Amino acid sequence: MANEVFINYRTGDGEKIAGLLERDLSHRFGTEHIFRASKSIPPGAVYQDQLISAVRRSSIVLAVIGENWSKHPELHDEEDWVRKEILEAFTCGIEVIPVLDGRKTERLNPADLPAALKRLADVQSIRLDLHDLQSGLTRIGDQLAAKVPELKAADRIPQREPEVGEVHNSVDEVRGNVVQTREFTGDFGTVIKNNQGPVHAGNGNLYHNSPHVSGTGATYIAGDNQGGVRHDFGGSRRNEEDDER
């Protein structure tokens, strides 16, 4: 039975990322499709045979590249299992994808690698950052599903194709309401369209091209006066009927 995905890693340098990859991909595609040595080799089995056999049954090898991966002297040792698994994948024509562990891990430099592994530096890599872990894991899962039909068929999170005219946006760290629409109804805040003059969208007074006049006794007249003007200076007010007596 094919594993589809073989996770290659060095204990102590990328081991945590390898575990996260195995857990997330197993949850999404099924544990039978994902091979990681410490989880997939049963007790009592000869691990050397299990490793080589698992690589050969795989469609893709994910090579976890830690920050110090290329500095390990073991890479120059022909008996090193990290090296042997990658070279076996190359020999069998199996695609190898380097997974860079975190923000600080640089792309592989062929000058830092033994001759047999220099090819790995020419392969397009993908970064998995713990600060954006779920997004990175989802992205890797999506790419694997696109490459391997068996994984796409087993995918428990099938990707839905957007309908014609459908728009997808993501919004993060927003205070208040966010709307993407052409028309809407209901109490949703303030909407202003085609305004031709001053607009007041908050609390307090609005003054536009006019002085700020207030208080008893203040009078302000602007434009043509078409009627009488009454000026109130405060104090007691007489009843207008008294003036007629």
N, C-alpha and C positions, 0 to 999 in steps of 0.2 A: 504493500500500500504506500502511495506517495505521501511524503510529508508536506510538499508544496513549498514550505518556508523552513530553512535551516538557519538558526541563529548562531553565528560564530562570534566568540568573545574571549578575552583573556581574563582569568580570575584576578581580581585586584585592580583591573584597569578597564572599566566598562561593564563590570558585572551587574551593577545596579540597573543600568539602562537595559541590559539584556533581559533581566527579570521583568522589567516593566513592559518591554516589547512582547515578551512571551505571554504575560498575563493578559494584556489588552487584545492582542491578536487571537489568542485562544478563545477569549470571550466572544470575539466578533465572528470568527470563522470556524471555531471548534478546535479543541485541543489536539485532535488527531491530525490536524493539518500543520501544526507548528512544532518544530523540534528544537529543544534546548537540552543539552547533555544532562545536566543535573536533575532535570525533571523527566526526561523521556527515556533514559536508559534504565531498564528494570534491574533490581538487585540480582546479582549473580551472573549477569550478562558480561561478555568480554567487550569492554568499552571500545577497544581499538576497532574491532569489527563493526560494532554498532555505529561508530562515528562515520567511517568511510561509507558504509552502506546507506546511512541516512543522507549524506551529502549527495550520493549518486541518485537517490530517489527524489531529490528536491527539484523544484522549478526555479527557486531563487535562494541565494545565500545572502543574509544580512550580516555584514561584517561590522561589528561595533568597534569604532575607533575612539579610544580614550585619548586624553590630553598627551600622555606619554607613550602612546602605542608604538610609534616608529622608533622610539629610543630603546626599546627592550632588546637586549642582546640575543634573546631566544629566537628572534626572527631570522637570524643567520644560522640557526641550528636546523638541519634537515629533519630532525626528529621532533621539532616543536609542533604541537598539534594545531595551534592557530594557523601556522604557516601551511601545514599539510592539508587542512580542510579547504583553505582558499585555493591552493594549487590543484587539488582534486577537482574543485568546481571548474577551474579554468580548463583542465584536461578534458572534462566531460561536456564542455560547452554550456555550462550553467551560469546564468547571469549572477554577478556579485555586485551588491549595492553597499558601499560604505555608509555607515550611519555615524555621523560625528556627534560625540557625546558632549553637549553643552556649548556655550558661547565661546569659550576659550580655545576649543580644539580647532586647529587649523587644518585646511585641506592637506592631504598627503603630498609630500614633495618627493619626486622620484629619486632625488639625490640622497635621501635619508633611508632608502629601502634597498634590500639586497636585490641583485639582478633579477631573480626569479619572481619577485613581487612588484617590480616597477610598474607593471601593467595596471596595478590597482590604483596608482596615482592618476591614471588617465580616465578612470571611470567616474561618471557623475555621481556625486554623493548627496546625501540629505542630512540635515541637521535636526537633532532632537534635543530641545532645550527644556530643562526642568521648570523654568519659569513660564513656559507656554506648553506644558506637557500634553494635555488632552488634545489641543489643536494639532500638535505635531504627530501624535499617535494616530489621530483620525486621518491626517494627510498621508501618512505611510500606508495605513490600511486601504485608503482609496486607491493609491497607486498600485498596490499589490493586487487588488481586485480587478483593476483595469488591465493588468499584465497577465494574470493567470485565470483562465475561464473557470477552473474548478473552485477557486476562491470566490469568484463572483457568484457562482451558483450556491455556495455555502454561506454567503454573506448574510448576517442577521440584521444588518443595517443597510438595506438596499438603497442605492442612490436614485432618487426620483428625478427624471428629466423635467426642467422647468417648462411650463406651458408657454405658448406664444403670447408675448406681451407681459409675461410675469416678471417681476423685478424682485431680486433678493438683496437686502442690505443688512448690515450688522451695525449696531450702535452700542457703545460702551461708555460707562461713567457719565450718564446724562442726568441732570437734575430737572425734573419737570416732565412735560409731555413731548413726545416725538410723533409727528404725523407725516406719512407719505400718502397723499391722496389728491384727487382733483376736487371732489365735493364731499362735504360731510355735514352732519347735523348734530345738534345737542350742545351742551355746555362744555366747551373745550378750550376756553381761554379767550384770546383776542385775535380776531381776524380782520384785516383792513385791506380793502381792494379799491383801486381807482379813486383814492382820496384826492380832493381838489382844494383842500385848505388845511388849517390846523387840525391835528388829531390828538385827542387826550386818551391815553390808554392806561392811566393809573389813577392814584388818589391825589387830591389837592386841587388848587385852582389852575386855570390855564390863562395865560396872558400872551397875546400875540399882537405885536405892533401897537401896544397901548400901555399907558402908564399904570402902575399899581396904585389904585386909589381906594381907600376904605376908611371907615369911621364916621361918626355922626358929624354932619355939617359938610361933608365932602360932596362935591358936585362935579360930574364929568359928562360933557356933551360932545358927541362926535357925529359928523354927518349933518344932513339937513334936519332941522327940528320942525316937525309937522304938527306940533301941539303945544300945550302949555307945559311949563316946567315948574315943579314945586320943590322948594328947597327947605328941608327940615333941619333946624338948628338945635333940636332937642328940647328938653324941658317939658312943661305941661302943654297939652294940646287942647285948644278950645274946640268945642263942638261947633261945626259949621252952622248949625241952626241958630246959635247965639249971635252970629254976625248979622243975621237977618232980622233980629229983634230991635 
